[in-house]
Amino acid sequence: MEYDNGKNTDDKKQESKKFLGRVDQIYKHEKTALNLVKDDFGIHVLYDAAFSDMRTMETEILKICSFYVNKAEPLLDNDLRNMYPAVDRLKILDEALKWENDY
């Protein structure tokens, strides 16, 4: 009897049983032409894999932009107190993210 009572004490197992009969719906948003996912309750879902892929892509784009900015921007003055950037970093990053989004 004690063995049967202790069987259902696994919290993860009990929590995962809540999700057993659920089905996600994938649809295409007409105005934005994006593929979106909704769960049974009508709430939009972002999967963990998609979020980690997005973070990896952002880091890679930032590294690429930094490499080319550092390569294209020579130090115009050796005086460290009066050094100003010759390249608009935010504009370049904005364009890179825009092109990646269009791709």
Buried (B, 14 or more C-beta within 10 A) or exposed (E): EEEEEEEEEEEEEEEEEEEEEEEEEEEEEEEEEEEEBEEEEEEEEEEEEEEEEEEEEEEEBEEEBEEEBEEEEEEEEEEEEEEEEEEEEEEBBEEBBEEEEEE
